[in-house]
């Protein structure tokens, strides 16, 4: 009974996914479904346990399950933050792959052996203070994850995760339109922002919301790109259009660096 209940919620979620988004997509139309797992932690002991679990157990198990490009990032502000975070970006080819993953992990002997310190952590020494998941569907004009084309040292890279929240669903879809049909994605491409993904948040604590991630060689490179963006004539025309006014009520920007075990 307990084993069946463990997978009841994912099964229900899959039914809702299928109802809302369908699964019969042609290869040309297929969009990636992203999961962003956010681990909140407070101590160096928790961080060490999370790093061991993710680098030695979880990411290798995802690779064996056919998920080859997994990102793992820590915010620049972690050192001084009370609520420290670790972000894991997982691209799924379909809702079915996302729902099936927990069962695959249960059957992976290597994963279960290596993950014991994490899975068997005592209640008063948990590896995190809380964990959350955000589920997204890739934008129509950016259907797949794109690893960055960066040349510098990985340790210097900056990955910028942004979320744009709207007051209503109607305003949210206008912002999605701005990225797609409006031309904001081609603008980012032309200015070489090395975008990793663009996604519609379809399940999460903040909605309606969209998120995307761009990547840069270093912090100075990131700042220079945004200076260029703000002065770009195409952006000034796009952002001044009446239909795109007052469609975002909150923009959260999180600057992160990749962990040593991140795939990109």
Legacy VTK file of the C-alpha trace (Angstrom):
# vtk DataFile Version 3.0
C-alpha trace
ASCII
DATASET POLYDATA
POINTS 264 float
0.000 0.000 0.000
2.750 2.417 0.945
4.721 1.570 -2.198
1.701 2.251 -4.410
1.005 5.553 -2.664
4.597 6.654 -3.273
3.888 6.886 -6.996
0.258 8.005 -6.837
1.052 11.727 -6.880
3.404 11.525 -9.919
0.780 9.450 -11.733
-1.870 12.080 -11.045
0.557 14.774 -12.171
1.201 12.887 -15.408
-2.526 12.726 -16.103
-2.789 16.481 -15.643
0.253 17.049 -17.854
-1.258 14.916 -20.593
-4.618 16.650 -20.307
-3.112 20.137 -20.519
-0.184 19.637 -22.877
-0.599 16.276 -24.585
2.174 13.836 -25.418
1.691 13.267 -29.152
4.239 15.744 -30.495
6.122 15.400 -33.733
9.894 15.370 -33.436
9.989 18.846 -34.996
7.468 20.216 -32.467
8.739 18.383 -29.380
9.513 20.665 -26.462
11.643 19.787 -23.466
10.089 19.671 -20.010
12.442 21.079 -17.389
12.572 20.402 -13.685
14.436 22.845 -11.488
15.110 21.284 -8.100
15.973 23.873 -5.458
17.733 22.625 -2.338
17.613 25.086 0.564
20.288 24.562 3.209
21.992 26.412 6.056
25.200 24.643 7.114
28.483 23.507 5.589
27.643 19.956 6.668
24.430 20.039 4.631
26.277 21.485 1.662
28.918 18.756 1.791
26.254 16.041 1.949
24.341 17.583 -0.957
27.493 17.898 -3.062
28.405 14.268 -2.423
24.898 13.048 -3.190
24.503 15.054 -6.380
27.998 14.486 -7.773
28.431 10.804 -6.872
24.880 9.424 -6.856
22.163 11.575 -8.407
23.735 13.045 -11.561
25.428 9.740 -12.542
22.067 7.995 -12.096
20.388 10.595 -14.309
23.045 9.979 -16.942
22.359 6.249 -16.806
18.646 7.036 -17.202
19.402 8.836 -20.463
19.489 12.450 -19.186
22.912 13.627 -20.314
22.975 17.394 -19.730
22.215 18.272 -16.100
23.170 21.637 -14.643
24.003 22.270 -10.985
24.532 25.809 -9.731
25.063 27.803 -6.550
24.158 31.500 -6.183
26.957 34.022 -5.766
25.156 35.284 -2.654
25.302 31.909 -0.887
28.254 32.781 1.338
26.357 35.481 3.207
22.784 34.221 2.794
20.864 32.665 5.670
18.869 30.630 3.150
21.569 29.058 0.987
20.488 27.344 -2.207
21.614 24.823 -4.776
19.822 24.643 -8.135
19.682 21.516 -10.299
18.346 21.870 -13.855
17.066 18.595 -15.328
15.801 18.408 -18.928
13.153 15.756 -19.575
12.168 14.663 -23.064
8.561 14.141 -21.950
6.304 14.223 -18.865
6.509 10.435 -18.827
10.267 10.546 -18.357
9.899 12.907 -15.403
7.260 10.734 -13.724
9.195 7.491 -14.318
12.467 8.807 -12.896
11.844 8.071 -9.168
11.063 4.433 -9.970
14.185 4.179 -12.117
16.273 5.472 -9.227
14.762 2.885 -6.897
15.916 0.153 -9.288
19.439 1.575 -9.750
21.707 -0.432 -7.431
24.692 1.916 -7.746
22.545 4.920 -6.956
21.027 3.315 -3.874
24.425 2.281 -2.546
26.135 5.634 -3.048
23.118 7.669 -1.944
22.852 5.991 1.487
24.320 8.886 3.533
21.760 11.196 1.922
18.766 8.866 1.903
19.422 7.592 5.443
20.227 10.941 7.022
18.632 11.226 10.507
15.655 13.514 10.924
17.696 15.948 13.043
20.591 16.085 10.558
18.740 16.347 7.248
20.730 17.235 4.097
18.588 20.335 3.489
16.098 22.574 5.255
13.619 22.219 2.396
13.507 21.080 -1.217
11.212 22.367 -3.956
10.630 21.593 -7.622
9.630 23.909 -10.444
8.279 22.326 -13.633
8.537 24.154 -16.943
7.779 23.562 -20.602
10.248 24.940 -23.138
9.192 27.912 -25.238
7.924 27.162 -28.720
10.833 28.957 -30.387
13.446 27.492 -28.003
12.274 23.880 -27.678
15.515 22.274 -26.476
18.220 22.910 -23.883
21.292 24.545 -25.437
24.656 24.023 -23.676
26.677 27.240 -23.598
29.355 28.089 -26.134
31.861 29.456 -23.640
35.646 29.247 -23.865
36.906 30.340 -20.440
37.414 28.380 -17.242
34.264 26.772 -15.957
34.869 28.092 -12.441
34.639 31.693 -13.706
31.349 31.288 -15.551
28.175 33.095 -14.584
24.788 31.496 -15.158
21.963 33.984 -14.755
18.571 32.560 -13.805
15.685 34.980 -14.260
11.988 34.688 -13.506
9.270 37.078 -14.661
6.002 37.022 -12.734
2.829 38.627 -14.063
-0.301 39.847 -12.281
-2.672 37.724 -14.388
-2.488 34.864 -16.873
-3.381 37.225 -19.738
-0.418 39.475 -18.961
1.818 36.439 -18.536
0.994 35.149 -22.008
1.809 38.566 -23.419
5.308 38.254 -21.920
5.648 34.747 -23.383
4.544 36.217 -26.744
7.154 38.972 -26.364
9.898 36.353 -26.133
8.586 34.219 -28.996
6.612 36.058 -31.676
7.749 39.458 -30.370
11.376 38.697 -31.130
13.114 38.781 -27.741
14.668 35.328 -28.234
16.275 36.293 -31.579
17.517 39.478 -29.903
19.237 37.458 -27.167
20.706 35.202 -29.855
22.045 38.120 -31.871
23.693 39.626 -28.794
25.168 36.212 -27.863
23.680 35.750 -24.423
24.270 31.977 -24.654
20.784 31.151 -23.380
20.528 27.667 -21.847
16.722 27.493 -21.799
13.498 29.491 -21.864
10.481 27.965 -20.156
6.854 28.425 -19.169
6.378 27.587 -15.487
3.525 25.089 -15.366
3.922 24.038 -11.721
5.609 25.991 -8.953
5.070 28.275 -5.981
5.165 31.456 -8.095
2.689 31.682 -10.942
1.981 32.914 -13.531
5.675 32.938 -14.256
8.291 32.259 -16.907
11.978 31.560 -16.395
15.111 31.499 -18.478
18.850 31.107 -18.030
21.698 32.855 -19.847
25.444 32.219 -19.489
28.606 34.312 -19.589
32.364 33.890 -19.376
32.535 35.858 -16.120
30.798 38.632 -14.188
32.369 41.432 -16.243
31.221 39.718 -19.432
27.703 39.443 -18.014
27.575 43.126 -17.129
28.898 44.148 -20.541
26.236 42.065 -22.307
23.429 43.703 -20.353
24.849 47.174 -21.018
24.738 46.379 -24.728
21.230 44.952 -24.436
19.793 48.024 -22.740
21.183 50.309 -25.457
20.161 48.115 -28.385
17.787 49.910 -30.762
15.750 46.773 -31.418
15.169 46.291 -27.682
14.120 49.914 -27.257
11.511 49.523 -30.000
10.272 46.173 -28.671
10.034 47.264 -25.041
8.152 50.436 -25.975
5.286 48.653 -27.733
1.926 49.337 -26.004
0.970 45.645 -25.845
4.047 44.879 -23.737
3.564 47.510 -21.055
2.971 46.522 -17.407
3.043 42.778 -18.078
5.652 41.948 -15.405
5.159 42.718 -11.718
8.275 40.972 -10.384
11.620 40.119 -11.933
13.951 37.973 -9.847
17.562 37.709 -10.990
19.834 35.044 -9.498
23.509 35.022 -10.477
25.050 31.586 -10.061
28.244 29.692 -10.746
28.391 26.059 -11.889
29.452 23.374 -9.442
32.428 21.218 -10.361
30.047 18.359 -11.175
27.653 20.363 -13.385
27.556 19.095 -16.961
27.917 22.618 -18.308
LINES 1 265
264 0 1 2 3 4 5 6 7 8 9 10 11 12 13 14 15 16 17 18 19 20 21 22 23 24 25 26 27 28 29 30 31 32 33 34 35 36 37 38 39 40 41 42 43 44 45 46 47 48 49 50 51 52 53 54 55 56 57 58 59 60 61 62 63 64 65 66 67 68 69 70 71 72 73 74 75 76 77 78 79 80 81 82 83 84 85 86 87 88 89 90 91 92 93 94 95 96 97 98 99 100 101 102 103 104 105 106 107 108 109 110 111 112 113 114 115 116 117 118 119 120 121 122 123 124 125 126 127 128 129 130 131 132 133 134 135 136 137 138 139 140 141 142 143 144 145 146 147 148 149 150 151 152 153 154 155 156 157 158 159 160 161 162 163 164 165 166 167 168 169 170 171 172 173 174 175 176 177 178 179 180 181 182 183 184 185 186 187 188 189 190 191 192 193 194 195 196 197 198 199 200 201 202 203 204 205 206 207 208 209 210 211 212 213 214 215 216 217 218 219 220 221 222 223 224 225 226 227 228 229 230 231 232 233 234 235 236 237 238 239 240 241 242 243 244 245 246 247 248 249 250 251 252 253 254 255 256 257 258 259 260 261 262 263
